[in-house]
């Protein structure tokens, strides 16, 4: 007997296991007929899973937790039986902003506290000059990306949404939304971004003992 499953996914590297399971016949060998449906945003995946248009979905871990807890306007108990990806996230800034941070840094930019203080100085300078606040974005309100961003800003004494303008940009639109970034960089490519790694904004990973992978004090994002 074959079980048909409609599975939503985002066109990102970490959907590879799901795609290979179908294309290479691994799922069929286990009696599963996978119908893969490409989506354009994490909120679409969450909502369609919630109303059972999907049987399963490739999605962000924090989004599943938020939906289960009913945070963010959607309450839909979910189970996460398999992790498709661990770590790899980082903060990427435009080359122009990186150069500004480097000029303001007092110390080694590889230290996240140093780069955070440089960011605080840049924010204060722009405010004093009457310039609009900087805009930073993440792919979803409830994602490790957002909480890592909050962790970095906390080291600068800054708040997301108050001192820094925050936008949600779905993964397929991230490259176009980042003016000044080299177009060769793929969406969510911060891990391979030399400026981001140099300024110490790389997200903590399992190879960084003693550092949390999320900021425990981050407030729940108000946007979905």
Secondary structure, DSSP 8 states (H G I E B T S, - for coil): --EEEEEEEESSGGGHHHHHHHHTSHHHHTTEEEEEEEES-HHHHHHHHHTTS-SEE---HHHHHHHHHTTTS----------------B----HHHHHHHHHH--S-TTSHHHHHHHHHHHHHHHHHTT----EEEES-SSSHHHHHHHHHHHHTT--BTTTBEEEE--GGGTTTTSTTS-TTS-TT-GGG-HHHHHTT-B---TTSTT--SS-TT----S--
